[in-house]
Amino acid sequence: MNKAIDTIIKQFKRKLGGQLQAIFLYGSYAQGFYQEGESDINLCIVVEEGTNIHALRRTFLPIWEDYGQVLQRAPLLAPHSAFVRHMQLNPLLAHHIARDGKQLFGAPDFLDSILPPLDVNEAYAYMTNEAMQVSKVLTPELLEPEEAEATRQSLQRIVRRIRREPLTTPESSKQLLARVYHFLNPIIHKLPVAKQWMGTKPSATTSPILPGLQALYKETGKMILVFSQLTPQTILRTDWSRISESMGKQYLGIEVTSTVQLCLSAMFERPLDVFFRKFEHNWGPDFLPALTLSPHQIFRQAARLPSHIQVDSMPNAVLTQDDTALNTIIHDFQNKLLNVQLEHELLCRFEMVERFTPPEPLPGRDTPPTQRIVAIFKHLQWWADYYAGQLKDETA
């Protein structure tokens, strides 16, 4: 066992006692294709309801000081109810942990009663959306250097996951993304749901420098190029630097996808973004208005945001930074909480939900930072539970 992982298990068992319920290892280390210096170590720790986040932080910070460069991120961290909810909202993650992960602590049947059904369309919608997001790496000139490097690292993680082995030979971003689409395309074209979009007649009007280009969308400062088909050969043969030059600095990046993959991603992974019209149609046929958006999918995406912040991104910030960073953490995550509230306001305006108000307001600036952080976690729990309740009612 990796020394960092072993230390986490020993220290959390010793310090938490009965409050520690389970520890899971998943991702590349669990599957045997961990690449030192590139991969992070993915852990998920489940604790008893009411376990103090700052006690957990005091336990983890010394471990982070010793092994942070190896771990590269903190574990997912959740009280039991939040863990169950997070697994229900993220079936692909739940089945990955159950099938490919390793349970390092806890009852052997811990996952048995909470595994949700996994829809194959949803699983590949997730991967398709991932592929579209990392395709920004084809035009790194439009990205800030840190974002360009982070995007390339994300692409490398996807390729390692697909090939189930470390990457030992240097390859260009083009080559790596072509590998992703070589894997994805045959599977996606066999999905039953994809047949309704595969019959879409390609537009006769296209771009001389981008043969097969069907449509353009703008989304939060990015340009999305939609092709009738996005083959590995298209990715390898296209002069992406020329495309980048023609765009100038007016966009924050370029993403590429195909008609089928855009519709799959939008319908199953990002229905709320379509509902809120975050995709601004710019040229060519508009494929998105014809999609049938399920309230189930909309509520699930709405629930995923606060759940992800509570279980993943906020623990990663709180557990890895000392007291001098607490005020910055509070500022950043109150802003993220505000995004949750703004989404709710829009759903209320569309009469999708009734207005929800958390049981308690967030405390003011005169409250100690440690208490304010606890309060933000509570609000995230309330919001995620609220939307999970809406999802349950819709399913019933």
N, C-alpha and C positions, 0 to 999 in steps of 0.2 A: 504493500500500500504506500502511496505517496506520503512523504513525511508531513506535508502541509495538511492533507486530508486527515491523516491519523491524529494530528494535533487538534484539529477542530473537533473530531469525535470525542477524544479524551477530555478536552477542556469543557465542552458543552455538557457532556454527561456528568462531569464532576461539579460544575457550577450550577446547573439547572436541576439536576435530580429528576423528580417526577414531572417537572414542567416540560421536559423534552419528550416529544412524542415520536418523531421519526426524522431520519436523515436519508436523503436519496442522492446518489451520484448519477448524472446523466451526461449526454453529449459525447464529445470525442474521447475523453479519458475513459469513460465507461465502455465505449465501443472499440477501443484499441487503435484509434488513429489520431491520438493526441500528438501535436507537433510542438515541441518545446520552443518557446519564444514567439509562437504564433497563436496557439490555441489558449483559451482560458479554461479554467476548471469549473464545471457547472455542478453546483450543489443546491439542494432544496432542504431547508430545515423547517419542520413543523413543530410548533410549541402549543402549550396549553393556553386557553383563552385567558386574557388578562396578564400574560407574562410581560414584564416591564421591558420596553425597547431599550432603555438606557442600561439595564442590567445586561442585556444581550450585547450591547455595544461595548461595555466594559470587558466582557469576555472575549469579544472578537478583535478589538483594536490591537492588543499585543500580538495576536496571531498575524494580523495584517502587516504590522511593522516588520515581522520576521519573514513572512512568506507572500507579501503582496505581489511581488514581481512574478511569482510562480502562479498564484491564483488568478491575477489580473482583474478579478471582480469579486464582490461579496456574494454569498449564497442568496437565492430566493429565500424569503423569510415570511412565514405566515402562521397566525393562530389557526387552530384546526378548522373552524368554520370558513375562514377565508381561503384556506387551502382547498377544501372541498369545492367551494364556489369557483375558484380559479381553474380547477381541473374540469368542472362542468362547462365553463366558458371557453376552454381551450382544449378540445378533445384530442387534437394532434399531439400536444405536449403531454397530456395525460397518458396516452397510449405509448408514446415514446419512452416515458419514464418507466411504465409498466413492462414494456417489451424489451427495450434496449438498455435501460438503466440498471442500477444496482442499489438495493436497499442496504444501508450501512448500519441502521439502528431502527428499532421499532417492531411492532407486532408484524408477523409475516403476512397476515391478511389485511394489512392496513389499507391497501388500494382496492381490495376486491369489490367492496360495495359501492364505490364512488366512480368507477370508470364509466364515462358516458359513451353512447354509440358514436362511431366515427364514420362520417359520410365521406366517401372517396372524392366527391366533387370539392368539398370543403378543404380536404387535405391538399389537393393540388392547386386550389385557389390560393392557399397560403404560399406555396412554393412559387407560383406564378407571380404573385405580388412581390415576393422577395426578389425574384429575378428582374422584374421591372425596376425596382428601387435601386438595385446595384448596377443597372445598366448605365447609370450616370458616369461610371468609371470610363466609358468610351470617350467622353469629352472632358477630361480632367482640367482643361484650361479654363472651364467655366466655374470650377469649384475652388473654394479656399483650400490651401495645401493640406490642412488637417482633415477636412472632409474628404478630400480625394484619397488620402491614405486610409482613412477609416472605411471608406466605401470599397477600396480594393481588398482590405482585410476581410470585410464581410463576404465579398465574392469568393475569396480563397476558402473561407469557412464552408460556404455552400458547396464548392467543388470537392473539398475533403469529405463532406457528408455524403455526397453522391457517389464518390469513388470508394469511400470507406477505407481510405489510406492517406498517409501524409503526402504532401506535395514535395517531391524531391528534385524535380527539374524546373528551373525558372521558365515561366511562360508569360506572354503578354496578356494584358487585360482582354484583348480581343479573343485570344485563344481560350482563356478561361471561361468567358461568357459563352463562346461557341460550344464548349463542352456542356455547359448547363442546358442550352437549348437542344443539343443532341440528345440529352437524356429526357428532357421535358416533352418535346414535341410529339413523339409517338404515343406517349401515355395520354396526353391531353386530347389528342385527336380521337382516342378510343372512348373517352368519357361519354356516357349517354347524353348528358346535358349539352355537350359541345356541338352535337349534330345540328341544333337549331341555328347556330351561328356559322357553321362551316358552309352552309348553303348561301351565305351572303355573297351576292355577285360583286366581284371586284370592280372598282370604279375605273372607267377608261381614262380618266384624267389622273395623272400622277406626276411625280417630279423627275426631271431628267437626271438629276444627281442622286436620287433615291428611288430607283425603280421599285414598284410595288407599294409605295407609300399611299395610304388610303385616307388618313385623317390626321388632324392636329388638334390637340387639346392643351390648354394651359391649366396648371394646378399649383397653387401657392408659389408662383414665381418660376416654376419649371415648365418646359415644353415637353409634351408627350407625343412621340412620333408613332403612329399606328400603321403597321404594314398588313397587307392581305395575308402574308405568311412571313414569319421571321425565322429564317433557316440559319444554321451555322455558317453556311456559305455567304449569306447576306451580311452577317456580322463581320466575317473575315475580309470580304472584298470591298466593303464600303470605306471610303476615305472620311473617317470621322473627324479628323482635324480640319478638313475643308468645311464640313458641316458646322463645326464649332466656330470657325472664322466667319462664316456667313451669318451666324447668330449674333456675333459681337458679344457685348457684356449685358445685353438686355434681359437675359434669363439666368436663373440661378443653377441651371443644369438642364440636361436633356435626358429623358428616359425613353426607352424604346420597348415596344411590345407588338403583338399581333391582334387582329380583330377578335379572334376567339379568346385569347388570353386576357385581353382587356375586359371583355364581357364576363368571363369566369371570375376574375379578380373582383370586379365591381359588384357582381351579384352576391358572391358568397363571403368575400373578405372585407369589402368597403362599401356596403350598401348605404350606410349613413352619409358617406361623402357624396354619393350620387344624389341621395335625397336632398341634401343641403346645397346641391349644385356647385360643389367645389371643383368639378371638372368643367372648365369653360371651353365649349366647342369653338374652334377657330377656323377650320377648313375641312372640306370633304364631307362624306356622309356622317351623320351623328348617330352612333349605334346605341347610346346609353338610354334615351327616352323609351325605347321599346322593351327594356328589361322589366321583368316583374319582380319588384322588390318585396320580399317577405317581411312582415313585422317582426317575425322571429329573428331574422338576420339583423334587422335594424336594432332591436333591443339588445341583442348579444354584442354587437359592436359598441353600443353605448355603455354596456356594463364592463366591457373589457378595458376601457380606458382607466377608470378609477381602480379596478382590480389590478391591472398591470402596475400602476403607480404604487399601490399599497404593498404588493407582494415582491415587486422586482426593482423598479428604479429608485424609490425612496429608501428602502433598506440598503441598496448599493451605495447611496450617498451617505446615509447616517452611520453605517457601520465602518466606513473607511476613512472618515475625517475626524480630526480632533475638535475640541471645544471652540477653537477660533473660527471654525467654519459654520457653526450652528446658525448664526443669523443669515448667512448666505443661503443655507439649505432651506430655512424657513421662507425666505423671499422667493426662491425658485419654485418651491412646491406649493406655496399659496397661489402662485401664478398658474401652475398646472391645475390646481383645484378650481381656479377661476374658469379655465377652459371647460372643465366638466360642467360647471354651472351655466356657462354660455350655451353649450350644446343642449342642456335641459331647457333653457329659455326658448331656443329655436323649436324644439320638439313640442313645447307647450303652444307656441304660436301656430304650429301646424296641426294642433289638436290631436297629437299622437299620445300624449300622456297628460295626467293631471299634475298640477304644480306640487313639487315636493320641497319641504323645508327641513333641513337637519334638526334633530331634537335640541341641539345646543349651538349657539353661535361660536365662531372662532374667537379665542381670547385676544385681547389687545396687546400692544407693544410693551406695556408695563408688566406683563406676565413673564416669568422666567422662560428662557428659550427651551429648556427641557420639557416644560409643560405645553408649550406651543406646538412642539413636534408631536407629542402624544395626541394633542387635539387634531392635528392634521391627519394623522393615521385614523383617528375615529371618524372623521368626516369622510375619508376615502372609503372606509368600511360601510358607512351608512349609504353613500351613493351607490357603491357596487351592489349592496344588498337590495337597494330599491330597484335598480334595473334588473337584477336577477329575479326579483319578484314579478316585475312586469313580464319578463321572459317566460316565467313559469305559468302565469295567468294566460298568456297568449298560447302557449303550448297546450294547456288544458282546454 
